[in-house]
Amino acid sequence: MNYRGNPHAIEVWGEFACFTSPMKVERWSYPFITPSAARGIFDAIFVNRHEFRWEIERIEILSEPKYFALMRNEVKEKGPSEPEVRRWMADPSQIRPILADGDTLTTGDAGKGRTQRQTMALRDVRYRLSARIVPWPGAPKAMAAYEDQFIRRLERGQHFIHPSLGCREFPAWWGAPSGQPAWQGDVDAGWMLYDVFDLSKPGEATSKACISLFRASAQQGVVHVPQYMSDQVRKAVIL
């Protein structure tokens, strides 16, 4: 993966955001967007998962991080997997809904139902994100057509799925970069989530999670993100 495309920048903003650590029980947001969430925004606009991935290079914080607290009701169960949904479509009698008020009387399982969780989220966020296309091994090296397609979709406001800011209920809005200067503050986020997938190879629906971390800090509002394959990124061992 020596070839790397040209840098592309977008500006994203939203009323609320929450970028949580997988190592915490409660939802406590990092002070700024993670590379994983930033990559997800680029993916939502345009990606060909069989040909390339996006690699975030730079995060510029355009508005000072501001926290606020909220309490939410959340269901304890995970949503159905894609194979489960396909089975339900083929045989509706197999549908097993998630009951928000499920308990031992309705479901026979005390671990189901809903619970209250505290969230420390961010408000009024705005970032300028820079990323490059990194093709998978064996993929065509002529990525100019993909880059042109990304630029057209960005200009037209097109997307495959609506981007979000950490949580689906916190939608992101995006556009071409403006001339707004970066926030001039410094903040050390410590060990930050880099990604939840193994970015050394294309992923599949059955791929296991692979947590990676890096030391993240913003100097005068700018975060320089190391390449995934560098020694600065600590990667999990997949068993």
BELDA-V906035 format. One record per pair of residues at least 6 apart in sequence whose ideal C-beta (glycine too) atoms are under 7 Angstrom apart, sorted by the first residue. I is the first residue (numbers start at 1). J is the second residue. D is the distance in Angstrom with one decimal. If there is no record, write none. Layout:
i=I j=J d=D
i=I j=J d=D
//
This chain:
i=1 j=134 d=5.6
i=1 j=135 d=6.8
i=1 j=137 d=6.5
i=3 j=135 d=6.0
i=3 j=141 d=5.4
i=4 j=132 d=4.9
i=4 j=134 d=5.7
i=5 j=132 d=4.9
i=5 j=133 d=3.4
i=5 j=143 d=5.0
i=5 j=147 d=5.8
i=6 j=132 d=6.8
i=6 j=147 d=6.1
i=7 j=57 d=6.5
i=7 j=130 d=5.3
i=7 j=132 d=5.5
i=8 j=131 d=6.0
i=8 j=147 d=7.0
i=8 j=150 d=6.4
i=9 j=128 d=6.0
i=9 j=129 d=6.6
i=9 j=130 d=4.6
i=9 j=177 d=4.7
i=10 j=129 d=5.6
i=10 j=154 d=6.3
i=10 j=174 d=5.4
i=10 j=177 d=6.7
i=11 j=128 d=5.1
i=11 j=174 d=6.6
i=11 j=175 d=5.7
i=11 j=176 d=6.9
i=11 j=177 d=4.9
i=11 j=178 d=5.8
i=12 j=41 d=5.7
i=12 j=127 d=5.4
i=12 j=129 d=6.3
i=12 j=172 d=5.0
i=12 j=173 d=6.9
i=12 j=174 d=4.6
i=13 j=125 d=6.4
i=13 j=126 d=4.0
i=13 j=173 d=5.6
i=14 j=125 d=5.9
i=14 j=165 d=4.7
i=14 j=170 d=6.0
i=14 j=171 d=6.2
i=14 j=172 d=4.9
i=14 j=173 d=6.1
i=15 j=123 d=6.4
i=15 j=124 d=6.5
i=16 j=121 d=5.6
i=16 j=122 d=7.0
i=16 j=123 d=5.6
i=16 j=165 d=6.9
i=16 j=170 d=4.5
i=17 j=29 d=6.8
i=17 j=121 d=6.5
i=17 j=122 d=4.5
i=17 j=125 d=4.6
i=17 j=165 d=3.5
i=17 j=166 d=5.3
i=17 j=170 d=5.4
i=18 j=27 d=5.8
i=18 j=29 d=4.6
i=18 j=119 d=6.2
i=18 j=121 d=4.1
i=18 j=122 d=6.7
i=18 j=166 d=4.3
i=18 j=167 d=5.1
i=18 j=170 d=6.3
i=19 j=29 d=5.2
i=19 j=30 d=4.7
i=19 j=33 d=5.6
i=19 j=34 d=4.8
i=19 j=37 d=5.4
i=19 j=166 d=4.4
i=20 j=27 d=4.8
i=20 j=28 d=6.4
i=20 j=29 d=5.9
i=20 j=166 d=6.8
i=21 j=30 d=6.8
i=21 j=193 d=6.0
i=22 j=193 d=6.3
i=22 j=196 d=7.0
i=22 j=211 d=6.1
i=26 j=117 d=6.3
i=26 j=118 d=5.2
i=27 j=117 d=6.3
i=27 j=119 d=4.1
i=27 j=120 d=6.9
i=28 j=120 d=4.6
i=29 j=120 d=5.9
i=29 j=121 d=5.4
i=29 j=122 d=5.3
i=29 j=166 d=6.9
i=30 j=189 d=5.2
i=30 j=192 d=5.8
i=31 j=65 d=4.4
i=31 j=187 d=5.0
i=31 j=189 d=5.5
i=32 j=59 d=6.4
i=32 j=61 d=5.2
i=32 j=65 d=6.2
i=32 j=189 d=6.8
i=32 j=218 d=6.4
i=32 j=223 d=6.7
i=33 j=59 d=6.1
i=33 j=127 d=5.5
i=34 j=192 d=5.9
i=34 j=193 d=4.9
i=35 j=56 d=4.3
i=35 j=194 d=5.3
i=35 j=195 d=6.4
i=35 j=225 d=5.2
i=36 j=193 d=5.8
i=36 j=194 d=6.6
i=36 j=195 d=4.5
i=36 j=196 d=6.0
i=37 j=165 d=7.0
i=37 j=166 d=5.5
i=38 j=56 d=4.7
i=38 j=59 d=6.4
i=38 j=129 d=4.8
i=39 j=54 d=5.1
i=39 j=56 d=5.7
i=39 j=195 d=7.0
i=40 j=163 d=6.8
i=41 j=129 d=6.9
i=41 j=163 d=4.3
i=41 j=172 d=6.0
i=41 j=174 d=6.6
i=42 j=54 d=4.2
i=42 j=131 d=5.4
i=43 j=54 d=6.4
i=44 j=159 d=5.0
i=44 j=160 d=5.8
i=44 j=161 d=5.1
i=44 j=162 d=6.9
i=44 j=163 d=4.2
i=45 j=150 d=6.6
i=45 j=153 d=5.5
i=45 j=154 d=6.0
i=45 j=159 d=5.2
i=46 j=149 d=6.0
i=46 j=150 d=4.4
i=46 j=153 d=4.9
i=47 j=54 d=6.6
i=48 j=146 d=6.5
i=49 j=202 d=6.3
i=50 j=202 d=6.3
i=51 j=135 d=6.2
i=51 j=136 d=6.5
i=51 j=139 d=4.6
i=52 j=133 d=4.9
i=52 j=134 d=6.1
i=52 j=135 d=4.5
i=52 j=136 d=6.2
i=52 j=139 d=6.1
i=52 j=143 d=6.6
i=52 j=146 d=6.7
i=53 j=134 d=5.5
i=53 j=199 d=6.1
i=54 j=131 d=4.7
i=54 j=133 d=6.5
i=55 j=131 d=6.0
i=55 j=132 d=5.6
i=55 j=134 d=4.8
i=55 j=227 d=6.4
i=55 j=228 d=6.3
i=56 j=129 d=6.5
i=56 j=131 d=4.9
i=56 j=225 d=4.9
i=57 j=130 d=5.0
i=57 j=131 d=6.1
i=57 j=132 d=6.2
i=57 j=225 d=5.7
i=58 j=130 d=4.1
i=58 j=222 d=6.8
i=58 j=223 d=7.0
i=58 j=224 d=6.1
i=58 j=225 d=6.5
i=59 j=127 d=6.0
i=59 j=129 d=6.0
i=59 j=223 d=4.1
i=59 j=225 d=6.4
i=60 j=127 d=6.4
i=60 j=128 d=4.0
i=60 j=182 d=4.5
i=60 j=221 d=6.0
i=60 j=222 d=5.5
i=61 j=127 d=6.2
i=61 j=182 d=6.2
i=61 j=183 d=4.8
i=61 j=218 d=5.7
i=61 j=221 d=4.4
i=62 j=126 d=4.1
i=62 j=127 d=6.2
i=62 j=128 d=6.0
i=62 j=180 d=5.2
i=62 j=182 d=6.0
i=62 j=183 d=6.2
i=63 j=124 d=5.9
i=63 j=125 d=6.2
i=63 j=126 d=4.5
i=63 j=183 d=6.1
i=64 j=183 d=5.1
i=64 j=185 d=6.1
i=65 j=122 d=5.9
i=65 j=187 d=6.7
i=66 j=122 d=6.4
i=66 j=123 d=5.3
i=66 j=124 d=6.2
i=67 j=120 d=5.6
i=67 j=122 d=6.3
i=68 j=121 d=6.2
i=68 j=123 d=5.2
i=69 j=118 d=6.8
i=69 j=119 d=7.0
i=69 j=120 d=5.6
i=70 j=119 d=5.1
i=70 j=121 d=6.5
i=71 j=116 d=5.8
i=71 j=118 d=5.9
i=72 j=117 d=5.8
i=72 j=119 d=5.8
i=73 j=114 d=5.0
i=73 j=116 d=5.9
i=74 j=114 d=6.2
i=74 j=115 d=6.2
i=74 j=117 d=5.3
i=75 j=98 d=5.4
i=75 j=100 d=5.7
i=75 j=114 d=5.1
i=76 j=111 d=6.2
i=76 j=112 d=5.8
i=76 j=113 d=6.0
i=76 j=114 d=6.7
i=76 j=115 d=5.8
i=77 j=98 d=5.1
i=77 j=112 d=5.8
i=82 j=205 d=6.0
i=87 j=94 d=5.5
i=88 j=94 d=5.6
i=88 j=95 d=4.7
i=99 j=106 d=6.1
i=99 j=107 d=6.2
i=99 j=112 d=6.9
i=100 j=114 d=4.9
i=101 j=113 d=6.2
i=101 j=114 d=6.9
i=102 j=112 d=4.3
i=102 j=113 d=4.4
i=103 j=110 d=6.7
i=103 j=113 d=5.4
i=104 j=110 d=4.9
i=125 j=165 d=6.5
i=128 j=177 d=5.4
i=133 j=143 d=5.2
i=133 j=146 d=6.3
i=133 j=147 d=6.4
i=135 j=141 d=6.7
i=135 j=143 d=6.1
i=136 j=202 d=5.4
i=154 j=176 d=6.6
i=162 j=171 d=5.8
i=163 j=172 d=4.2
i=163 j=174 d=6.3
i=164 j=170 d=5.7
i=164 j=171 d=5.8
i=164 j=172 d=5.7
i=165 j=172 d=4.8
i=182 j=220 d=6.5
i=182 j=221 d=3.5
i=182 j=222 d=5.8
i=183 j=221 d=3.9
i=184 j=220 d=5.1
i=184 j=221 d=5.9
i=185 j=221 d=6.1
i=186 j=218 d=6.2
i=186 j=219 d=5.6
i=186 j=220 d=6.7
i=187 j=217 d=6.9
i=187 j=218 d=4.9
i=188 j=217 d=4.5
i=189 j=216 d=4.2
i=189 j=217 d=6.4
i=191 j=213 d=4.8
i=191 j=215 d=6.2
i=192 j=213 d=6.5
i=192 j=214 d=6.2
i=192 j=216 d=3.7
i=193 j=213 d=6.3
i=194 j=212 d=4.1
i=194 j=213 d=5.8
i=194 j=214 d=4.9
i=194 j=228 d=7.0
i=194 j=233 d=5.4
i=195 j=212 d=5.3
i=196 j=209 d=5.3
i=196 j=211 d=6.0
i=197 j=203 d=5.1
i=197 j=207 d=6.7
i=197 j=210 d=5.8
i=198 j=210 d=4.0
i=198 j=238 d=6.6
i=199 j=228 d=4.5
i=200 j=229 d=6.8
i=208 j=238 d=5.5
i=210 j=235 d=6.8
i=210 j=236 d=5.2
i=210 j=238 d=5.4
i=211 j=236 d=4.7
i=212 j=233 d=5.3
i=212 j=234 d=6.4
i=212 j=235 d=4.6
i=212 j=236 d=6.6
i=213 j=234 d=4.8
i=214 j=226 d=5.9
i=214 j=232 d=5.7
i=214 j=233 d=4.9
i=214 j=234 d=6.9
i=216 j=223 d=6.1
i=226 j=232 d=3.9
i=226 j=233 d=5.7
//
